[in-house]
Amino acid sequence: MHTGPNTQSFNLLSDAALTEEGVWLIDVRLRVNPTSEPLSFILDQARPALIDRILREALRGRSLGARSFRVHLDTGRQAHDFPLPETFLESRK
């Protein structure tokens, strides 16, 4: 599991694994630390780090032979599962 830089307002944790079907499963957890800053401000700070983390994990999966990508994003309040289109990787080169 990879932990992100420990900022004062949030932490990112991630892990990934390749399934037998060639799907790279990316598990990302965003945890907001207690702070007096508005949540919208913290999420604005976290968004670029979150995108970068997902991209790095996806590129690692591609290098290991993944044929498709799926993300599980857990914010502690909600969890979302979504496919990551190949175009995401191409647009970030």
N, CA, C and O atoms as a CHARMM CRD file, in Angstrom:
* protein
*
  372
    1    1 MET  N      0.84300  -1.16600   0.00000 PROA 1      0.00000
    2    1 MET  CA     0.00000   0.00000   0.00000 PROA 1      0.00000
    3    1 MET  C      0.88900   1.23100   0.00000 PROA 1      0.00000
    4    1 MET  O      1.83400   1.32400   0.78300 PROA 1      0.00000
    5    2 HSD  N      0.59100   2.15000  -0.86000 PROA 2      0.00000
    6    2 HSD  CA     1.36000   3.38400  -0.97300 PROA 2      0.00000
    7    2 HSD  C      0.62700   4.48800  -0.22900 PROA 2      0.00000
    8    2 HSD  O     -0.56600   4.70800  -0.43800 PROA 2      0.00000
    9    3 THR  N      1.34400   5.17200   0.63300 PROA 3      0.00000
   10    3 THR  CA     0.74900   6.31700   1.31800 PROA 3      0.00000
   11    3 THR  C      1.26400   7.57800   0.67200 PROA 3      0.00000
   12    3 THR  O      2.40600   7.63800   0.21500 PROA 3      0.00000
   13    4 GLY  N      0.42700   8.56900   0.63600 PROA 4      0.00000
   14    4 GLY  CA     0.79100   9.83100   0.00700 PROA 4      0.00000
   15    4 GLY  C      1.45700  10.75500   0.99400 PROA 4      0.00000
   16    4 GLY  O      1.62800  10.42800   2.16900 PROA 4      0.00000
   17    5 PRO  N      1.83000  11.92200   0.49300 PROA 5      0.00000
   18    5 PRO  CA     2.43900  12.89300   1.37700 PROA 5      0.00000
   19    5 PRO  C      1.44500  13.27800   2.46600 PROA 5      0.00000
   20    5 PRO  O      0.26700  13.51000   2.19700 PROA 5      0.00000
   21    6 ASN  N      1.93000  13.34000   3.67400 PROA 6      0.00000
   22    6 ASN  CA     1.05600  13.67200   4.78500 PROA 6      0.00000
   23    6 ASN  C      0.95300  15.18600   4.88700 PROA 6      0.00000
   24    6 ASN  O      1.80600  15.84800   5.47800 PROA 6      0.00000
   25    7 THR  N     -0.09900  15.71100   4.30200 PROA 7      0.00000
   26    7 THR  CA    -0.34100  17.13500   4.43400 PROA 7      0.00000
   27    7 THR  C     -1.17400  17.34300   5.68400 PROA 7      0.00000
   28    7 THR  O     -1.60300  16.37700   6.31500 PROA 7      0.00000
   29    8 GLN  N     -1.40000  18.56900   6.03800 PROA 8      0.00000
   30    8 GLN  CA    -2.17500  18.83500   7.23500 PROA 8      0.00000
   31    8 GLN  C     -3.65400  18.56700   7.02500 PROA 8      0.00000
   32    8 GLN  O     -4.37300  18.32500   7.99400 PROA 8      0.00000
   33    9 SER  N     -4.12500  18.60300   5.79100 PROA 9      0.00000
   34    9 SER  CA    -5.56300  18.51100   5.57700 PROA 9      0.00000
   35    9 SER  C     -6.06300  17.16000   5.04900 PROA 9      0.00000
   36    9 SER  O     -7.24100  16.85200   5.23000 PROA 9      0.00000
   37   10 PHE  N     -5.22100  16.34100   4.40300 PROA 10     0.00000
   38   10 PHE  CA    -5.70200  15.05300   3.88700 PROA 10     0.00000
   39   10 PHE  C     -4.56600  14.05600   3.73500 PROA 10     0.00000
   40   10 PHE  O     -3.39200  14.42200   3.67700 PROA 10     0.00000
   41   11 ASN  N     -4.94800  12.78600   3.67200 PROA 11     0.00000
   42   11 ASN  CA    -4.02900  11.67300   3.39700 PROA 11     0.00000
   43   11 ASN  C     -4.61100  10.83900   2.27700 PROA 11     0.00000
   44   11 ASN  O     -5.82300  10.64000   2.19800 PROA 11     0.00000
   45   12 LEU  N     -3.73600  10.35200   1.41200 PROA 12     0.00000
   46   12 LEU  CA    -4.13100   9.42900   0.35300 PROA 12     0.00000
   47   12 LEU  C     -3.42700   8.09900   0.57700 PROA 12     0.00000
   48   12 LEU  O     -2.22700   8.05100   0.84800 PROA 12     0.00000
   49   13 LEU  N     -4.18200   7.04100   0.46200 PROA 13     0.00000
   50   13 LEU  CA    -3.63700   5.68500   0.52700 PROA 13     0.00000
   51   13 LEU  C     -4.05500   4.97100  -0.74900 PROA 13     0.00000
   52   13 LEU  O     -5.17400   5.16100  -1.22600 PROA 13     0.00000
   53   14 SER  N     -3.17100   4.15500  -1.30300 PROA 14     0.00000
   54   14 SER  CA    -3.55500   3.42200  -2.51000 PROA 14     0.00000
   55   14 SER  C     -2.89800   2.05400  -2.53600 PROA 14     0.00000
   56   14 SER  O     -1.85000   1.82000  -1.93500 PROA 14     0.00000
   57   15 ASP  N     -3.55600   1.16800  -3.25300 PROA 15     0.00000
   58   15 ASP  CA    -3.06100  -0.17500  -3.47400 PROA 15     0.00000
   59   15 ASP  C     -3.65000  -0.63700  -4.80300 PROA 15     0.00000
   60   15 ASP  O     -4.67200  -0.10900  -5.24000 PROA 15     0.00000
   61   16 ALA  N     -3.03000  -1.59900  -5.43800 PROA 16     0.00000
   62   16 ALA  CA    -3.54800  -2.08300  -6.71500 PROA 16     0.00000
   63   16 ALA  C     -3.13700  -3.53200  -6.91100 PROA 16     0.00000
   64   16 ALA  O     -2.14800  -4.00100  -6.34800 PROA 16     0.00000
   65   17 ALA  N     -3.92200  -4.22800  -7.72500 PROA 17     0.00000
   66   17 ALA  CA    -3.63100  -5.63800  -8.01200 PROA 17     0.00000
   67   17 ALA  C     -4.21100  -6.00400  -9.37300 PROA 17     0.00000
   68   17 ALA  O     -5.18700  -5.41000  -9.83200 PROA 17     0.00000
   69   18 LEU  N     -3.59600  -6.98400 -10.00200 PROA 18     0.00000
   70   18 LEU  CA    -4.02400  -7.47000 -11.30900 PROA 18     0.00000
   71   18 LEU  C     -4.87300  -8.72600 -11.13100 PROA 18     0.00000
   72   18 LEU  O     -4.44600  -9.67400 -10.47100 PROA 18     0.00000
   73   19 THR  N     -6.07800  -8.74000 -11.71800 PROA 19     0.00000
   74   19 THR  CA    -6.92900  -9.92400 -11.63600 PROA 19     0.00000
   75   19 THR  C     -6.51500 -10.92900 -12.71000 PROA 19     0.00000
   76   19 THR  O     -5.72000 -10.61200 -13.59400 PROA 19     0.00000
   77   20 GLU  N     -7.05600 -12.13200 -12.62400 PROA 20     0.00000
   78   20 GLU  CA    -6.77900 -13.15700 -13.63100 PROA 20     0.00000
   79   20 GLU  C     -7.29700 -12.75400 -14.99800 PROA 20     0.00000
   80   20 GLU  O     -6.80000 -13.22400 -16.02200 PROA 20     0.00000
   81   21 GLU  N     -8.30700 -11.87500 -15.01600 PROA 21     0.00000
   82   21 GLU  CA    -8.89100 -11.41900 -16.28300 PROA 21     0.00000
   83   21 GLU  C     -8.11500 -10.25500 -16.89400 PROA 21     0.00000
   84   21 GLU  O     -8.49300  -9.75800 -17.95400 PROA 21     0.00000
   85   22 GLY  N     -7.04100  -9.81400 -16.25000 PROA 22     0.00000
   86   22 GLY  CA    -6.23500  -8.72400 -16.78000 PROA 22     0.00000
   87   22 GLY  C     -6.74100  -7.34800 -16.40900 PROA 22     0.00000
   88   22 GLY  O     -6.36400  -6.35900 -17.03800 PROA 22     0.00000
   89   23 VAL  N     -7.59400  -7.26700 -15.38900 PROA 23     0.00000
   90   23 VAL  CA    -8.11000  -5.97500 -14.92500 PROA 23     0.00000
   91   23 VAL  C     -7.21500  -5.48500 -13.79100 PROA 23     0.00000
   92   23 VAL  O     -6.96200  -6.21700 -12.83400 PROA 23     0.00000
   93   24 TRP  N     -6.74300  -4.25900 -13.89900 PROA 24     0.00000
   94   24 TRP  CA    -5.93800  -3.65200 -12.85100 PROA 24     0.00000
   95   24 TRP  C     -6.88800  -2.92300 -11.90900 PROA 24     0.00000
   96   24 TRP  O     -7.48100  -1.90900 -12.27600 PROA 24     0.00000
   97   25 LEU  N     -7.02900  -3.44800 -10.68700 PROA 25     0.00000
   98   25 LEU  CA    -7.91900  -2.86600  -9.69900 PROA 25     0.00000
   99   25 LEU  C     -7.13900  -1.88500  -8.83600 PROA 25     0.00000
  100   25 LEU  O     -6.18300  -2.26600  -8.16100 PROA 25     0.00000
  101   26 ILE  N     -7.54700  -0.63300  -8.86200 PROA 26     0.00000
  102   26 ILE  CA    -6.88700   0.42000  -8.10500 PROA 26     0.00000
  103   26 ILE  C     -7.78700   0.80200  -6.93900 PROA 26     0.00000
  104   26 ILE  O     -8.93100   1.21300  -7.13800 PROA 26     0.00000
  105   27 ASP  N     -7.27400   0.66700  -5.73400 PROA 27     0.00000
  106   27 ASP  CA    -8.00900   1.01600  -4.52300 PROA 27     0.00000
  107   27 ASP  C     -7.38300   2.28400  -3.94900 PROA 27     0.00000
  108   27 ASP  O     -6.21300   2.28700  -3.56500 PROA 27     0.00000
  109   28 VAL  N     -8.16500   3.35600  -3.89300 PROA 28     0.00000
  110   28 VAL  CA    -7.66200   4.63800  -3.39300 PROA 28     0.00000
  111   28 VAL  C     -8.54600   5.08600  -2.23700 PROA 28     0.00000
  112   28 VAL  O     -9.77400   5.05600  -2.32200 PROA 28     0.00000
  113   29 ARG  N     -7.89500   5.50300  -1.15700 PROA 29     0.00000
  114   29 ARG  CA    -8.63300   6.01500   0.00500 PROA 29     0.00000
  115   29 ARG  C     -8.18800   7.43000   0.30600 PROA 29     0.00000
  116   29 ARG  O     -6.99700   7.71100   0.43400 PROA 29     0.00000
  117   30 LEU  N     -9.16000   8.31200   0.41800 PROA 30     0.00000
  118   30 LEU  CA    -8.91700   9.71100   0.76500 PROA 30     0.00000
  119   30 LEU  C     -9.45200   9.93700   2.16900 PROA 30     0.00000
  120   30 LEU  O    -10.63300   9.71100   2.43500 PROA 30     0.00000
  121   31 ARG  N     -8.58700  10.38000   3.06000 PROA 31     0.00000
  122   31 ARG  CA    -8.99500  10.66700   4.43000 PROA 31     0.00000
  123   31 ARG  C     -8.71100  12.13200   4.72900 PROA 31     0.00000
  124   31 ARG  O     -7.60200  12.62600   4.52700 PROA 31     0.00000
  125   32 VAL  N     -9.73200  12.80400   5.21000 PROA 32     0.00000
  126   32 VAL  CA    -9.61200  14.21600   5.56000 PROA 32     0.00000
  127   32 VAL  C     -9.28600  14.30400   7.04300 PROA 32     0.00000
  128   32 VAL  O     -9.97900  13.72300   7.87900 PROA 32     0.00000
  129   33 ASN  N     -8.22900  15.03400   7.35800 PROA 33     0.00000
  130   33 ASN  CA    -7.83000  15.23100   8.74900 PROA 33     0.00000
  131   33 ASN  C     -8.63800  16.36900   9.36600 PROA 33     0.00000
  132   33 ASN  O     -9.05400  17.28700   8.65900 PROA 33     0.00000
  133   34 PRO  N     -8.86000  16.31600  10.65800 PROA 34     0.00000
  134   34 PRO  CA    -9.58900  17.40300  11.31300 PROA 34     0.00000
  135   34 PRO  C     -8.87200  18.73500  11.09200 PROA 34     0.00000
  136   34 PRO  O     -7.67200  18.86300  11.33200 PROA 34     0.00000
  137   35 THR  N     -9.62200  19.69900  10.64000 PROA 35     0.00000
  138   35 THR  CA    -9.07200  21.02100  10.35500 PROA 35     0.00000
  139   35 THR  C    -10.19600  22.03200  10.37200 PROA 35     0.00000
  140   35 THR  O    -11.37400  21.67700  10.32200 PROA 35     0.00000
  141   36 SER  N     -9.82300  23.27700  10.44300 PROA 36     0.00000
  142   36 SER  CA   -10.84200  24.33600  10.42000 PROA 36     0.00000
  143   36 SER  C    -11.14400  24.80100   8.99100 PROA 36     0.00000
  144   36 SER  O    -12.03100  25.62800   8.77500 PROA 36     0.00000
  145   37 GLU  N    -10.39900  24.26300   8.01900 PROA 37     0.00000
  146   37 GLU  CA   -10.62700  24.65500   6.62600 PROA 37     0.00000
  147   37 GLU  C    -11.93100  24.05100   6.11600 PROA 37     0.00000
  148   37 GLU  O    -12.31400  22.95900   6.53700 PROA 37     0.00000
  149   38 PRO  N    -12.61400  24.74800   5.21600 PROA 38     0.00000
  150   38 PRO  CA   -13.83700  24.17900   4.62500 PROA 38     0.00000
  151   38 PRO  C    -13.51300  22.92100   3.81600 PROA 38     0.00000
  152   38 PRO  O    -12.45400  22.81900   3.19700 PROA 38     0.00000
  153   39 LEU  N    -14.44300  21.97200   3.83500 PROA 39     0.00000
  154   39 LEU  CA   -14.24700  20.71800   3.11300 PROA 39     0.00000
  155   39 LEU  C    -14.01300  20.96600   1.62500 PROA 39     0.00000
  156   39 LEU  O    -13.19700  20.27800   1.01000 PROA 39     0.00000
  157   40 SER  N    -14.70600  21.92600   1.04300 PROA 40     0.00000
  158   40 SER  CA   -14.52900  22.21500  -0.38500 PROA 40     0.00000
  159   40 SER  C    -13.09200  22.65000  -0.68000 PROA 40     0.00000
  160   40 SER  O    -12.55300  22.31800  -1.73600 PROA 40     0.00000
  161   41 PHE  N    -12.48100  23.37400   0.21900 PROA 41     0.00000
  162   41 PHE  CA   -11.09100  23.80700   0.04600 PROA 41     0.00000
  163   41 PHE  C    -10.14700  22.60200   0.10200 PROA 41     0.00000
  164   41 PHE  O     -9.21700  22.49700  -0.69700 PROA 41     0.00000
  165   42 ILE  N    -10.39400  21.69900   1.04800 PROA 42     0.00000
  166   42 ILE  CA    -9.56000  20.50500   1.18100 PROA 42     0.00000
  167   42 ILE  C     -9.68200  19.62400  -0.06800 PROA 42     0.00000
  168   42 ILE  O     -8.68100  19.11600  -0.57500 PROA 42     0.00000
  169   43 LEU  N    -10.91100  19.44700  -0.55600 PROA 43     0.00000
  170   43 LEU  CA   -11.11600  18.62900  -1.75700 PROA 43     0.00000
  171   43 LEU  C    -10.45500  19.25800  -2.97400 PROA 43     0.00000
  172   43 LEU  O     -9.94400  18.53800  -3.83200 PROA 43     0.00000
  173   44 ASP  N    -10.45400  20.58100  -3.07000 PROA 44     0.00000
  174   44 ASP  CA    -9.74500  21.24800  -4.16400 PROA 44     0.00000
  175   44 ASP  C     -8.25100  20.97600  -4.08700 PROA 44     0.00000
  176   44 ASP  O     -7.59700  20.82000  -5.11800 PROA 44     0.00000
  177   45 GLN  N     -7.70500  20.91800  -2.87900 PROA 45     0.00000
  178   45 GLN  CA    -6.29000  20.60000  -2.70200 PROA 45     0.00000
  179   45 GLN  C     -6.00300  19.14000  -3.03000 PROA 45     0.00000
  180   45 GLN  O     -4.96200  18.81700  -3.60400 PROA 45     0.00000
  181   46 ALA  N     -6.93100  18.26000  -2.66300 PROA 46     0.00000
  182   46 ALA  CA    -6.71600  16.82300  -2.83200 PROA 46     0.00000
  183   46 ALA  C     -6.87500  16.35500  -4.27400 PROA 46     0.00000
  184   46 ALA  O     -6.24700  15.37600  -4.67700 PROA 46     0.00000
  185   47 ARG  N     -7.69900  17.03400  -5.04700 PROA 47     0.00000
  186   47 ARG  CA    -8.02900  16.56800  -6.40500 PROA 47     0.00000
  187   47 ARG  C     -6.79700  16.31700  -7.28400 PROA 47     0.00000
  188   47 ARG  O     -6.70600  15.24100  -7.87400 PROA 47     0.00000
  189   48 PRO  N     -5.84600  17.25300  -7.40300 PROA 48     0.00000
  190   48 PRO  CA    -4.67300  16.97100  -8.25900 PROA 48     0.00000
  191   48 PRO  C     -3.85200  15.78200  -7.75800 PROA 48     0.00000
  192   48 PRO  O     -3.36000  14.98800  -8.56000 PROA 48     0.00000
  193   49 ALA  N     -3.70100  15.65600  -6.44300 PROA 49     0.00000
  194   49 ALA  CA    -2.95300  14.52600  -5.88700 PROA 49     0.00000
  195   49 ALA  C     -3.68400  13.21600  -6.14600 PROA 49     0.00000
  196   49 ALA  O     -3.05000  12.19400  -6.40800 PROA 49     0.00000
  197   50 LEU  N     -4.99000  13.23800  -6.07600 PROA 50     0.00000
  198   50 LEU  CA    -5.79700  12.05200  -6.32800 PROA 50     0.00000
  199   50 LEU  C     -5.67600  11.61200  -7.78600 PROA 50     0.00000
  200   50 LEU  O     -5.48900  10.42700  -8.06300 PROA 50     0.00000
  201   51 ILE  N     -5.78000  12.54500  -8.70400 PROA 51     0.00000
  202   51 ILE  CA    -5.64200  12.23200 -10.12700 PROA 51     0.00000
  203   51 ILE  C     -4.24900  11.69000 -10.42100 PROA 51     0.00000
  204   51 ILE  O     -4.09800  10.72800 -11.17500 PROA 51     0.00000
  205   52 ASP  N     -3.23700  12.30600  -9.82600 PROA 52     0.00000
  206   52 ASP  CA    -1.86600  11.85000 -10.03900 PROA 52     0.00000
  207   52 ASP  C     -1.67700  10.43300  -9.50700 PROA 52     0.00000
  208   52 ASP  O     -1.02600   9.61400 -10.15500 PROA 52     0.00000
  209   53 ARG  N     -2.23100  10.13900  -8.35000 PROA 53     0.00000
  210   53 ARG  CA    -2.09300   8.80500  -7.75800 PROA 53     0.00000
  211   53 ARG  C     -2.75700   7.75200  -8.63500 PROA 53     0.00000
  212   53 ARG  O     -2.17900   6.69300  -8.88000 PROA 53     0.00000
  213   54 ILE  N     -3.96800   8.03800  -9.10900 PROA 54     0.00000
  214   54 ILE  CA    -4.67300   7.08900  -9.97100 PROA 54     0.00000
  215   54 ILE  C     -3.90100   6.87300 -11.26300 PROA 54     0.00000
  216   54 ILE  O     -3.77300   5.74100 -11.73000 PROA 54     0.00000
  217   55 LEU  N     -3.38900   7.94800 -11.84100 PROA 55     0.00000
  218   55 LEU  CA    -2.61700   7.83700 -13.08300 PROA 55     0.00000
  219   55 LEU  C     -1.36500   6.99400 -12.87800 PROA 55     0.00000
  220   55 LEU  O     -1.07800   6.11300 -13.68900 PROA 55     0.00000
  221   56 ARG  N     -0.61800   7.24700 -11.81300 PROA 56     0.00000
  222   56 ARG  CA     0.59700   6.47000 -11.56400 PROA 56     0.00000
  223   56 ARG  C      0.28400   4.98800 -11.37600 PROA 56     0.00000
  224   56 ARG  O      1.00000   4.12600 -11.88600 PROA 56     0.00000
  225   57 GLU  N     -0.78700   4.69700 -10.64300 PROA 57     0.00000
  226   57 GLU  CA    -1.17300   3.29300 -10.44700 PROA 57     0.00000
  227   57 GLU  C     -1.60000   2.65500 -11.77500 PROA 57     0.00000
  228   57 GLU  O     -1.26300   1.50200 -12.04200 PROA 57     0.00000
  229   58 ALA  N     -2.33200   3.39000 -12.59700 PROA 58     0.00000
  230   58 ALA  CA    -2.77700   2.85800 -13.88700 PROA 58     0.00000
  231   58 ALA  C     -1.58700   2.58900 -14.81100 PROA 58     0.00000
  232   58 ALA  O     -1.54600   1.56200 -15.48900 PROA 58     0.00000
  233   59 LEU  N     -0.63800   3.49300 -14.83900 PROA 59     0.00000
  234   59 LEU  CA     0.55000   3.29000 -15.67400 PROA 59     0.00000
  235   59 LEU  C      1.35900   2.09400 -15.18400 PROA 59     0.00000
  236   59 LEU  O      1.92100   1.35200 -15.98900 PROA 59     0.00000
  237   60 ARG  N      1.41900   1.90600 -13.87600 PROA 60     0.00000
  238   60 ARG  CA     2.10200   0.73500 -13.33000 PROA 60     0.00000
  239   60 ARG  C      1.37100  -0.53500 -13.75600 PROA 60     0.00000
  240   60 ARG  O      2.00400  -1.52800 -14.11600 PROA 60     0.00000
  241   61 GLY  N      0.04800  -0.50500 -13.71700 PROA 61     0.00000
  242   61 GLY  CA    -0.73800  -1.65400 -14.15400 PROA 61     0.00000
  243   61 GLY  C     -0.53300  -1.95800 -15.62000 PROA 61     0.00000
  244   61 GLY  O     -0.41800  -3.11900 -16.01200 PROA 61     0.00000
  245   62 ARG  N     -0.48800  -0.91400 -16.43400 PROA 62     0.00000
  246   62 ARG  CA    -0.25400  -1.12100 -17.86600 PROA 62     0.00000
  247   62 ARG  C      1.09800  -1.78500 -18.09400 PROA 62     0.00000
  248   62 ARG  O      1.22300  -2.67700 -18.93200 PROA 62     0.00000
  249   63 SER  N      2.11800  -1.34500 -17.34000 PROA 63     0.00000
  250   63 SER  CA     3.45300  -1.93600 -17.50800 PROA 63     0.00000
  251   63 SER  C      3.49000  -3.40000 -17.07600 PROA 63     0.00000
  252   63 SER  O      4.38100  -4.14700 -17.47900 PROA 63     0.00000
  253   64 LEU  N      2.52600  -3.80800 -16.25900 PROA 64     0.00000
  254   64 LEU  CA     2.44500  -5.20000 -15.81100 PROA 64     0.00000
  255   64 LEU  C      1.48200  -6.03600 -16.65600 PROA 64     0.00000
  256   64 LEU  O      1.21400  -7.19600 -16.34300 PROA 64     0.00000
  257   65 GLY  N      0.96500  -5.43100 -17.73000 PROA 65     0.00000
  258   65 GLY  CA     0.14000  -6.18100 -18.66900 PROA 65     0.00000
  259   65 GLY  C     -1.36200  -6.04000 -18.50000 PROA 65     0.00000
  260   65 GLY  O     -2.11800  -6.82100 -19.07900 PROA 65     0.00000
  261   66 ALA  N     -1.81300  -5.06900 -17.72400 PROA 66     0.00000
  262   66 ALA  CA    -3.25900  -4.89100 -17.54700 PROA 66     0.00000
  263   66 ALA  C     -3.91300  -4.53100 -18.87400 PROA 66     0.00000
  264   66 ALA  O     -3.37100  -3.76300 -19.66900 PROA 66     0.00000
  265   67 ARG  N     -5.09300  -5.10800 -19.09200 PROA 67     0.00000
  266   67 ARG  CA    -5.85000  -4.80800 -20.31400 PROA 67     0.00000
  267   67 ARG  C     -6.96000  -3.79900 -20.05700 PROA 67     0.00000
  268   67 ARG  O     -7.43600  -3.15000 -20.98800 PROA 67     0.00000
  269   68 SER  N     -7.37400  -3.66200 -18.80700 PROA 68     0.00000
  270   68 SER  CA    -8.37300  -2.65800 -18.44500 PROA 68     0.00000
  271   68 SER  C     -8.14700  -2.24400 -16.99100 PROA 68     0.00000
  272   68 SER  O     -7.39200  -2.88200 -16.25700 PROA 68     0.00000
  273   69 PHE  N     -8.81100  -1.17300 -16.59600 PROA 69     0.00000
  274   69 PHE  CA    -8.55500  -0.57400 -15.29200 PROA 69     0.00000
  275   69 PHE  C     -9.87800  -0.27800 -14.59500 PROA 69     0.00000
  276   69 PHE  O    -10.85100   0.14100 -15.22100 PROA 69     0.00000
  277   70 ARG  N     -9.88800  -0.50400 -13.30000 PROA 70     0.00000
  278   70 ARG  CA   -11.07900  -0.22200 -12.49600 PROA 70     0.00000
  279   70 ARG  C    -10.61000   0.44600 -11.20700 PROA 70     0.00000
  280   70 ARG  O     -9.62500   0.02100 -10.60300 PROA 70     0.00000
  281   71 VAL  N    -11.32300   1.50000 -10.78800 PROA 71     0.00000
  282   71 VAL  CA   -10.94300   2.26900  -9.60500 PROA 71     0.00000
  283   71 VAL  C    -12.01600   2.10600  -8.53400 PROA 71     0.00000
  284   71 VAL  O    -13.21300   2.16300  -8.81500 PROA 71     0.00000
  285   72 HSD  N    -11.56100   1.90200  -7.30600 PROA 72     0.00000
  286   72 HSD  CA   -12.43300   1.93300  -6.12800 PROA 72     0.00000
  287   72 HSD  C    -11.94400   3.11000  -5.29700 PROA 72     0.00000
  288   72 HSD  O    -10.83000   3.09100  -4.77500 PROA 72     0.00000
  289   73 LEU  N    -12.78400   4.13400  -5.17700 PROA 73     0.00000
  290   73 LEU  CA   -12.44400   5.33700  -4.42900 PROA 73     0.00000
  291   73 LEU  C    -13.28900   5.39000  -3.16700 PROA 73     0.00000
  292   73 LEU  O    -14.51800   5.43500  -3.22600 PROA 73     0.00000
  293   74 ASP  N    -12.61900   5.38500  -2.03300 PROA 74     0.00000
  294   74 ASP  CA   -13.29600   5.42400  -0.73300 PROA 74     0.00000
  295   74 ASP  C    -12.90400   6.71900  -0.03800 PROA 74     0.00000
  296   74 ASP  O    -11.72400   6.96800   0.20800 PROA 74     0.00000
  297   75 THR  N    -13.89200   7.53500   0.27400 PROA 75     0.00000
  298   75 THR  CA   -13.63100   8.81000   0.94800 PROA 75     0.00000
  299   75 THR  C    -13.90600   8.74300   2.44300 PROA 75     0.00000
  300   75 THR  O    -13.75300   9.73600   3.15400 PROA 75     0.00000
  301   76 GLY  N    -14.30900   7.58200   2.91300 PROA 76     0.00000
  302   76 GLY  CA   -14.66100   7.47000   4.31100 PROA 76     0.00000
  303   76 GLY  C    -16.13700   7.74800   4.55100 PROA 76     0.00000
  304   76 GLY  O    -16.70600   7.27700   5.53600 PROA 76     0.00000
  305   77 ARG  N    -16.74800   8.49400   3.67600 PROA 77     0.00000
  306   77 ARG  CA   -18.18400   8.77500   3.73500 PROA 77     0.00000
  307   77 ARG  C    -18.92700   8.03000   2.63700 PROA 77     0.00000
  308   77 ARG  O    -20.05800   7.58200   2.82800 PROA 77     0.00000
  309   78 GLN  N    -18.27900   7.90500   1.48800 PROA 78     0.00000
  310   78 GLN  CA   -18.87100   7.22600   0.33900 PROA 78     0.00000
  311   78 GLN  C    -17.78500   6.42300  -0.36100 PROA 78     0.00000
  312   78 GLN  O    -16.59700   6.72200  -0.24900 PROA 78     0.00000
  313   79 ALA  N    -18.21400   5.41000  -1.07600 PROA 79     0.00000
  314   79 ALA  CA   -17.29900   4.63500  -1.90800 PROA 79     0.00000
  315   79 ALA  C    -17.87100   4.59500  -3.32200 PROA 79     0.00000
  316   79 ALA  O    -19.07800   4.44600  -3.51200 PROA 79     0.00000
  317   80 HSD  N    -16.99700   4.72900  -4.29800 PROA 80     0.00000
  318   80 HSD  CA   -17.39900   4.71800  -5.69900 PROA 80     0.00000
  319   80 HSD  C    -16.51700   3.73400  -6.45200 PROA 80     0.00000
  320   80 HSD  O    -15.31100   3.66300  -6.21600 PROA 80     0.00000
  321   81 ASP  N    -17.11700   2.98600  -7.34800 PROA 81     0.00000
  322   81 ASP  CA   -16.39000   2.09700  -8.25100 PROA 81     0.00000
  323   81 ASP  C    -16.67000   2.55400  -9.66800 PROA 81     0.00000
  324   81 ASP  O    -17.82100   2.77700 -10.04200 PROA 81     0.00000
  325   82 PHE  N    -15.61200   2.69300 -10.45700 PROA 82     0.00000
  326   82 PHE  CA   -15.80600   3.12100 -11.84100 PROA 82     0.00000
  327   82 PHE  C    -14.67100   2.61200 -12.72100 PROA 82     0.00000
  328   82 PHE  O    -13.54300   2.43900 -12.26000 PROA 82     0.00000
  329   83 PRO  N    -14.98300   2.37400 -14.00000 PROA 83     0.00000
  330   83 PRO  CA   -13.92800   1.97700 -14.93500 PROA 83     0.00000
  331   83 PRO  C    -13.07600   3.19300 -15.28300 PROA 83     0.00000
  332   83 PRO  O    -13.57400   4.31800 -15.32100 PROA 83     0.00000
  333   84 LEU  N    -11.82300   2.96600 -15.52900 PROA 84     0.00000
  334   84 LEU  CA   -10.91700   4.03500 -15.93800 PROA 84     0.00000
  335   84 LEU  C    -10.64600   3.85600 -17.42500 PROA 84     0.00000
  336   84 LEU  O    -10.00100   2.88600 -17.82400 PROA 84     0.00000
  337   85 PRO  N    -11.13600   4.78600 -18.25400 PROA 85     0.00000
  338   85 PRO  CA   -10.95600   4.61300 -19.69700 PROA 85     0.00000
  339   85 PRO  C     -9.48600   4.74300 -20.11200 PROA 85     0.00000
  340   85 PRO  O     -8.72200   5.50400 -19.51800 PROA 85     0.00000
  341   86 GLU  N     -9.12000   4.00500 -21.11700 PROA 86     0.00000
  342   86 GLU  CA    -7.76800   4.07600 -21.66600 PROA 86     0.00000
  343   86 GLU  C     -7.41900   5.50900 -22.07900 PROA 86     0.00000
  344   86 GLU  O     -6.25800   5.91200 -22.01200 PROA 86     0.00000
  345   87 THR  N     -8.41700   6.26700 -22.50000 PROA 87     0.00000
  346   87 THR  CA    -8.17400   7.64900 -22.92600 PROA 87     0.00000
  347   87 THR  C     -7.64100   8.50100 -21.78300 PROA 87     0.00000
  348   87 THR  O     -6.96400   9.49900 -22.02900 PROA 87     0.00000
  349   88 PHE  N     -7.93500   8.12400 -20.52100 PROA 88     0.00000
  350   88 PHE  CA    -7.38800   8.85600 -19.37200 PROA 88     0.00000
  351   88 PHE  C     -5.87100   8.76000 -19.38300 PROA 88     0.00000
  352   88 PHE  O     -5.17700   9.74800 -19.14500 PROA 88     0.00000
  353   89 LEU  N     -5.35900   7.56000 -19.66200 PROA 89     0.00000
  354   89 LEU  CA    -3.91100   7.37600 -19.70200 PROA 89     0.00000
  355   89 LEU  C     -3.28800   8.12800 -20.86500 PROA 89     0.00000
  356   89 LEU  O     -2.21900   8.72500 -20.73600 PROA 89     0.00000
  357   90 GLU  N     -3.97100   8.09100 -22.00400 PROA 90     0.00000
  358   90 GLU  CA    -3.44300   8.75800 -23.19300 PROA 90     0.00000
  359   90 GLU  C     -3.45200  10.27800 -23.03400 PROA 90     0.00000
  360   90 GLU  O     -2.55900  10.95600 -23.54300 PROA 90     0.00000
  361   91 SER  N     -4.43400  10.80800 -22.34600 PROA 91     0.00000
  362   91 SER  CA    -4.55000  12.26800 -22.20400 PROA 91     0.00000
  363   91 SER  C     -3.54900  12.83600 -21.21800 PROA 91     0.00000
  364   91 SER  O     -3.35100  14.05100 -21.18000 PROA 91     0.00000
  365   92 ARG  N     -2.90700  11.98700 -20.41500 PROA 92     0.00000
  366   92 ARG  CA    -1.99700  12.45000 -19.38000 PROA 92     0.00000
  367   92 ARG  C     -0.53200  12.26800 -19.73400 PROA 92     0.00000
  368   92 ARG  O      0.33400  12.50500 -18.89200 PROA 92     0.00000
  369   93 LYS  N     -0.23400  11.85400 -20.95600 PROA 93     0.00000
  370   93 LYS  CA     1.17500  11.64300 -21.34700 PROA 93     0.00000
  371   93 LYS  C      1.89400  12.95500 -21.50900 PROA 93     0.00000
  372   93 LYS  O      3.08200  12.97100 -21.83300 PROA 93     0.00000
